[in-house]
Amino acid sequence: MVAFIKKPLASLQAISQTRFIELVGPAGSGKSTLARALCQRSAEITIGTEIAFRNIDQMPVLVGSIPLILSTLFGRTHDSRSWTWEEIKFLIYLKKWNEVLAVQAQSHPAIIVLDHGPIFKLATLHAFGPNWLRSAVADAWWRELFQQWASLLDLIVWLDAPDPLLETRINGRDQKHEVKGKTSQDVIQFLDRYRSSYEYVLSGLAAAGGPSAIKFDTSQATMEQIAEKLLVVCRRETIGI
């Protein structure tokens, strides 16, 4: 039985009334498809707000994150390369996005599904970010973020599938992707690197008292079947659907 572990953030009262579920997994596993399927099945479920620098309503959070980001970029890194713009956006999300989600929770206090949420961003940074993130000097930085997001997330849904199927899905969809059109060996190495980083992040979240995880093989079940199973879990845990 999947247990929902909720430890509300004292400064964010709205969050304590909301359940947050993050969908994780390698490219092609079906995260976005499952998020849409869940929303179609219940009006109590919505997708979490993403970072948008042109959204005026989000500007106070974005501006307020500047000191934190600068301290990370210049105070803690001694790496052979600079942070990319995409990585800087990930830092802003990880440091301050719980405040944006708290605002969303005020108008939608039931269930918020996160696709490409904090676990995805943490795993991406661990897998492909500056080298110092994979060194012992970054341990305290990771622990701080694990504690922050372990307090918010209630359930992690990990989707996966065999590598050949994921490769076919990546190559067959319209979206651009780093390994689209690459060799099978390149795809396997990319997927394995992501899975290893997901394991690292989930282990860190668990050590911080984070939520349970439930895993699905999307080669063995359709998105509709997985969505129905998740709704059963949610109802059983009296989330309020």
C-alpha positions as a printed NumPy array, in Angstrom:
array([[  0.   ,   0.   ,   0.   ],
       [  1.378,   3.388,  -0.959],
       [  1.476,   5.744,   2.01 ],
       [  1.158,   9.488,   1.517],
       [  3.585,  11.321,   3.773],
       [  2.691,  14.95 ,   4.324],
       [  4.779,  17.431,   6.267],
       [  3.374,  20.907,   5.536],
       [  5.714,  23.856,   5.233],
       [  4.76 ,  26.189,   8.067],
       [  5.194,  29.309,   5.95 ],
       [  3.05 ,  27.982,   3.107],
       [ -0.354,  27.176,   4.609],
       [ -2.091,  26.517,   1.297],
       [  0.312,  23.708,   0.47 ],
       [ -0.774,  21.747,   3.544],
       [ -4.225,  21.266,   1.969],
       [ -2.874,  20.021,  -1.364],
       [ -1.353,  16.744,  -2.461],
       [  1.562,  16.892,  -4.888],
       [  2.387,  13.97 ,  -7.172],
       [  5.433,  14.05 ,  -9.436],
       [  5.702,  11.892, -12.535],
       [  9.292,  10.863, -13.259],
       [ 11.091,   8.607, -15.695],
       [ 13.331,   8.668, -18.764],
       [ 12.375,  10.285, -22.054],
       [  9.625,   8.407, -23.874],
       [  8.25 ,   6.762, -20.749],
       [  4.916,   8.615, -21.018],
       [  4.981,  11.25 , -18.265],
       [  3.147,  13.979, -20.172],
       [  0.618,  11.516, -21.57 ],
       [ -0.157,  10.218, -18.08 ],
       [ -0.489,  13.743, -16.689],
       [ -3.117,  14.543, -19.32 ],
       [ -4.91 ,  11.232, -18.714],
       [ -5.167,  11.947, -14.986],
       [ -6.531,  15.451, -15.544],
       [ -9.143,  14.117, -17.971],
       [-10.378,  11.639, -15.369],
       [-10.83 ,  13.989, -12.433],
       [-11.584,  17.68 , -12.091],
       [ -9.725,  17.549,  -8.77 ],
       [ -6.403,  17.02 , -10.553],
       [ -4.438,  19.764, -12.291],
       [ -0.906,  20.104, -13.684],
       [  1.562,  22.195, -11.695],
       [  2.593,  25.641, -12.865],
       [  5.843,  25.671, -14.814],
       [  8.514,  28.343, -14.773],
       [  7.736,  31.206, -17.192],
       [  9.947,  34.281, -17.258],
       [  7.392,  36.292, -19.225],
       [  4.663,  35.712, -16.643],
       [  4.302,  38.988, -14.713],
       [  2.634,  37.218, -11.778],
       [  5.782,  35.154, -11.251],
       [  8.209,  38.073, -11.36 ],
       [  8.425,  38.608,  -7.544],
       [  9.566,  35.021,  -7.082],
       [ 12.003,  35.223,  -9.976],
       [ 13.522,  38.471,  -8.732],
       [ 13.638,  37.174,  -5.169],
       [ 15.624,  34.149,  -6.286],
       [ 18.527,  36.193,  -7.668],
       [ 20.651,  36.286,  -4.459],
       [ 20.248,  32.545,  -3.971],
       [ 21.185,  31.81 ,  -7.556],
       [ 24.205,  34.09 ,  -7.483],
       [ 25.492,  32.399,  -4.339],
       [ 25.267,  29.045,  -6.087],
       [ 26.735,  30.186,  -9.379],
       [ 29.697,  32.102,  -7.99 ],
       [ 30.096,  31.109,  -4.366],
       [ 30.117,  27.333,  -4.604],
       [ 31.297,  26.322,  -8.045],
       [ 34.827,  25.619,  -9.2  ],
       [ 34.148,  23.85 , -12.419],
       [ 35.638,  23.715, -15.881],
       [ 32.5  ,  25.081, -17.512],
       [ 29.85 ,  27.698, -16.851],
       [ 26.228,  26.951, -16.002],
       [ 23.897,  26.917, -18.989],
       [ 20.797,  29.117, -19.111],
       [ 18.598,  26.01 , -18.814],
       [ 20.487,  24.955, -15.675],
       [ 20.07 ,  28.431, -14.173],
       [ 16.3  ,  28.157, -14.733],
       [ 16.394,  24.789, -12.978],
       [ 18.152,  26.428, -10.014],
       [ 15.439,  29.079,  -9.776],
       [ 12.746,  26.409,  -9.833],
       [ 14.452,  24.304,  -7.183],
       [ 15.143,  27.207,  -4.846],
       [ 11.866,  29.127,  -5.04 ],
       [  9.172,  27.279,  -6.991],
       [  7.432,  25.939,  -3.904],
       [  6.209,  29.521,  -3.421],
       [  4.631,  29.54 ,  -6.89 ],
       [  3.025,  26.166,  -6.226],
       [  1.639,  27.499,  -2.944],
       [ -0.191,  30.23 ,  -4.872],
       [ -1.585,  27.643,  -7.282],
       [ -2.669,  25.488,  -4.327],
       [ -4.85 ,  28.32 ,  -3.007],
       [ -7.145,  27.971,  -6.017],
       [ -6.747,  24.234,  -6.526],
       [ -6.342,  22.534,  -3.129],
       [ -6.886,  18.896,  -4.182],
       [ -4.122,  17.276,  -6.27 ],
       [ -1.399,  18.922,  -8.329],
       [  0.572,  16.725, -10.733],
       [  4.126,  17.807, -11.513],
       [  5.546,  16.846, -14.905],
       [  9.204,  17.865, -15.284],
       [  9.061,  18.922, -11.638],
       [ 11.744,  19.079,  -8.939],
       [ 12.851,  15.434,  -9.163],
       [ 13.308,  15.708, -12.919],
       [ 15.309,  18.907, -12.511],
       [ 17.428,  17.498,  -9.681],
       [ 18.161,  14.35 , -11.683],
       [ 19.038,  16.344, -14.81 ],
       [ 21.469,  18.534, -12.891],
       [ 23.039,  15.515, -11.22 ],
       [ 23.402,  13.659, -14.508],
       [ 24.544,  16.466, -16.799],
       [ 25.282,  19.58 , -14.729],
       [ 28.669,  21.002, -13.693],
       [ 31.075,  18.442, -12.247],
       [ 31.015,  19.908,  -8.735],
       [ 27.415,  18.691,  -8.359],
       [ 28.749,  15.123,  -8.362],
       [ 31.508,  15.847,  -5.856],
       [ 31.54 ,  15.625,  -2.07 ],
       [ 31.662,  19.425,  -1.72 ],
       [ 28.085,  19.627,  -3.039],
       [ 26.633,  17.224,  -0.444],
       [ 25.203,  19.978,   1.76 ],
       [ 23.646,  21.69 ,  -1.284],
       [ 21.881,  18.46 ,  -2.237],
       [ 20.692,  17.778,   1.325],
       [ 19.139,  21.249,   1.531],
       [ 17.129,  20.698,  -1.642],
       [ 16.17 ,  17.145,  -0.704],
       [ 14.751,  18.418,   2.593],
       [ 12.842,  21.223,   0.862],
       [ 11.138,  19.009,  -1.7  ],
       [ 10.662,  15.991,   0.568],
       [  8.434,  18.279,   2.64 ],
       [  6.266,  19.092,  -0.373],
       [  5.91 ,  15.903,  -2.415],
       [  3.378,  13.25 ,  -1.405],
       [  3.849,  10.569,  -4.053],
       [  6.351,   9.795,  -6.79 ],
       [  5.2  ,   7.874,  -9.862],
       [  8.125,   6.402, -11.789],
       [  7.398,   5.4  , -15.382],
       [  9.828,   3.323, -17.408],
       [ 10.033,   0.896, -20.325],
       [ 12.654,  -1.23 , -22.106],
       [ 15.344,   0.769, -23.879],
       [ 14.399,  -0.288, -27.457],
       [ 10.829,   0.9  , -26.911],
       [ 11.971,   4.201, -25.423],
       [ 14.303,   4.704, -28.391],
       [ 11.417,   4.08 , -30.8  ],
       [  9.194,   6.552, -28.956],
       [ 11.896,   9.239, -28.85 ],
       [ 12.575,   8.918, -32.576],
       [  8.904,   8.742, -33.489],
       [  7.632,  11.905, -31.831],
       [  7.817,  15.462, -33.111],
       [  9.708,  16.954, -30.164],
       [ 13.421,  17.549, -30.398],
       [ 15.579,  15.487, -28.086],
       [ 19.272,  15.196, -27.343],
       [ 19.508,  11.57 , -28.492],
       [ 16.878,  11.623, -31.222],
       [ 18.434,  10.013, -34.298],
       [ 21.532,   8.901, -32.378],
       [ 22.863,   5.342, -32.22 ],
       [ 21.223,   2.781, -29.958],
       [ 24.358,   2.773, -27.799],
       [ 24.114,   6.533, -27.34 ],
       [ 20.462,   6.192, -26.328],
       [ 21.187,   3.4  , -23.842],
       [ 24.01 ,   5.379, -22.219],
       [ 21.786,   8.455, -21.962],
       [ 18.898,   6.513, -20.405],
       [ 21.177,   4.682, -17.96 ],
       [ 22.706,   7.966, -16.859],
       [ 19.262,   9.407, -16.177],
       [ 18.108,   6.313, -14.295],
       [ 21.226,   6.403, -12.111],
       [ 20.584,  10.043, -11.243],
       [ 16.918,   9.359, -10.516],
       [ 18.056,   6.664,  -8.075],
       [ 20.4  ,   9.147,  -6.419],
       [ 17.668,  11.775,  -6.049],
       [ 15.025,   9.349,  -4.799],
       [ 17.483,   7.962,  -2.257],
       [ 18.223,  11.482,  -1.024],
       [ 14.533,  12.329,  -0.761],
       [ 13.857,   9.111,   1.164],
       [ 16.663,   9.935,   3.606],
       [ 15.005,  13.324,   4.154],
       [ 11.685,  11.66 ,   5.006],
       [ 10.268,  11.997,   1.531],
       [  7.335,  10.184,  -0.048],
       [  6.861,   6.668,  -1.315],
       [  7.376,   5.824,  -4.968],
       [  5.279,   3.574,  -7.173],
       [  6.702,   2.27 , -10.456],
       [  4.995,   1.293, -13.714],
       [  6.377,  -0.365, -16.842],
       [  4.594,   1.434, -19.678],
       [  5.311,  -1.439, -22.05 ],
       [  3.052,  -3.619, -19.892],
       [  0.124,  -1.265, -19.297],
       [ -1.592,   1.519, -21.207],
       [ -1.71 ,   5.063, -19.881],
       [ -5.428,   4.641, -19.299],
       [ -4.819,   1.574, -17.136],
       [ -2.073,   3.299, -15.176],
       [ -4.243,   6.39 , -14.655],
       [ -7.081,   4.254, -13.3  ],
       [ -4.721,   2.476, -10.898],
       [ -3.417,   5.792,  -9.614],
       [ -6.937,   7.086,  -9.067],
       [ -7.639,   3.993,  -6.963],
       [ -4.531,   4.737,  -4.888],
       [ -5.635,   8.338,  -4.434],
       [ -9.14 ,   7.374,  -3.376],
       [ -7.846,   4.742,  -0.989],
       [ -5.636,   7.34 ,   0.655],
       [ -8.632,   9.712,   0.964],
       [ -7.037,  12.575,  -0.913],
       [-10.401,  13.904,  -1.852],
       [-11.143,  12.867,  -5.41 ]])
